[in-house]
Amino acid sequence: MEVLIKILQLILSLSILVLIHEFGHFIFARIFKIRVEKFYLFFDPWFSLFKYKPKNSDTEYGIGWLPLGGYCKISGMIDESMDKEAMAQEPQPWEYRSKPAWQRFFVIFGGVLFNFILAIAIYTGVMFAWGEQYIKNSDVTTGIYASELAQEIGFRHGDRIISFDGYHTEKFNELQVDLIRTQAKEAKVLRNGDTVTVSIDPVYIATILNTPGMFNFGIPFEVMDIPDSSINAASGLAPKDRVLAINGQDCGMFYQVQEKLATLKGDSIVATVARGEEIVLIPLATDTTGKIQVQVNTNLNDFYTITQKEYSLFAAIPAGIKKAVTTVENYFKELKLIFSPKTEAYKSVGSFISIGKIFPSSWDWHSFWNITAFLSVMLAVLNILPIPALDGGHLVFTIYEMITGRKPSDKFLEYAQMVGMILLLGLMVLAFGNDIFRLFN
């Protein structure tokens, strides 16, 4: 059932994105009186599930059977259909190729523009309906819990990260992402009251990219519950007790207690515990794995200030625009990583399988719309890349014509389209290959 829910969310999200993208092409084509022969959701090789052509209309609307996208077939345009027979005919007034370059520019740019507008609209709606909730990096006064990779690089438990190459991260959960995006060579951290510089060897970027969870919250060790079956059920330990030391050695953080107990397996210990305003000493036992068999409070709300922002409709609009622009900027940074072999970011390129995995296993409209807005930005950015067969490739040729006054020949455009399709096919092979490799490893 979980897989089915993910698939349904993926199909619905992509359907919305494709319809809006193709509608961007469609609406500008109709504004400039260019015929649109077909407007389809999903692809329809050999047959379609549904098709309808209104009376006195030049456009056939339909739904294909292959749910991998959709298309808007514009008369007189060299696209993925490679309709050479139609292009061999004399240009007609209603065709794309007969229109001035500036009009063709807007027809091509319309898809990207509408995807960006959609992202703004969704982010605005999300801000208005749910607002924002996050923990500021500056509010994590307990510092980080550093993973093994983070420690190998030079970070330590309890570090409070100030900046990466001068860039200050606002949200704690974006620390690792910002480290990757900036490809930082150094980090400033507050360690035991002193500002320390952690040098980051660029060789680690690839590993950082593929190893999530470098920085976690260094939460205190606070008892939430003591099960009746616990070896310390009758010890006197109580919910809300916060461990400050073990056998007289300071270790108030969760990771510190864990590390200390790991050296005291099957032993008797004395825990120094804060109980309200009172400090008490409680004898405890550890099991053979170095645990005291209690449930620990991991509710972040109990330890940190949660930043909650609510937006009126009018306030949500600029917030939505800012979020969309920031997402575009960040995605361009992430694309740079893919084209940098040393980062090995190309190994993280994924297909529909990877995209489907990012949706939650239960239907959550908040997550669904956030993911859809991000995918809309991703679709816009990818389409604007100057690769033949993508909107960006068409735009490059159109801009060239606008500047020089010389239009590339139809034969050149056909060859360029073929090269672009080969490049895209190679990218699809890489994406599906990466996904298949991850499935079996």
Sequence and secondary structure as in RCSB ss.txt:
>XXXX:A:sequence
MEVLIKILQLILSLSILVLIHEFGHFIFARIFKIRVEKFYLFFDPWFSLFKYKPKNSDTEYGIGWLPLGGYCKIS
GMIDESMDKEAMAQEPQPWEYRSKPAWQRFFVIFGGVLFNFILAIAIYTGVMFAWGEQYIKNSDVTTGIYASELA
QEIGFRHGDRIISFDGYHTEKFNELQVDLIRTQAKEAKVLRNGDTVTVSIDPVYIATILNTPGMFNFGIPFEVMD
IPDSSINAASGLAPKDRVLAINGQDCGMFYQVQEKLATLKGDSIVATVARGEEIVLIPLATDTTGKIQVQVNTNL
NDFYTITQKEYSLFAAIPAGIKKAVTTVENYFKELKLIFSPKTEAYKSVGSFISIGKIFPSSWDWHSFWNITAFL
SVMLAVLNILPIPALDGGHLVFTIYEMITGRKPSDKFLEYAQMVGMILLLGLMVLAFGNDIFRLFN
>XXXX:A:secstr
 HHHHHHHHHHHHHHHHHHHHHHHHHHHHHHTT  EEEEEEEEEEEEEEEEE  TT S EEEEEEEEEEEEEEET
T   TT  HHHHTS   TTSGGGS HHHHHHHHHHHHHHHHHHHHHHHHHHHHHH EEE BGGG TT EEE HHH
HHHT  TT EEEEETTB  SBGGGHHHHHHHHT SEEEEEETTEEEEEE  GGGHHHHHT   SEEE  B BEEE
  TTSTTTTS   TT EEEEETTEE  BHHHHHHHHTTSTT EEEEEEEETTEEEEEEEE  TTS    EE   G
GGTS  EEE   HHHHHHHHHHHHHHHHHHHHHHHHHHT GGGTGGGG   HHHHHHTS SS  HHHHHHHHHHH
HHHHHHHHHSS TTSHHHHHHHHHHHHHHS    HHHHHHHHHHHHHHHHHHHHHHHHHHHHHHT 
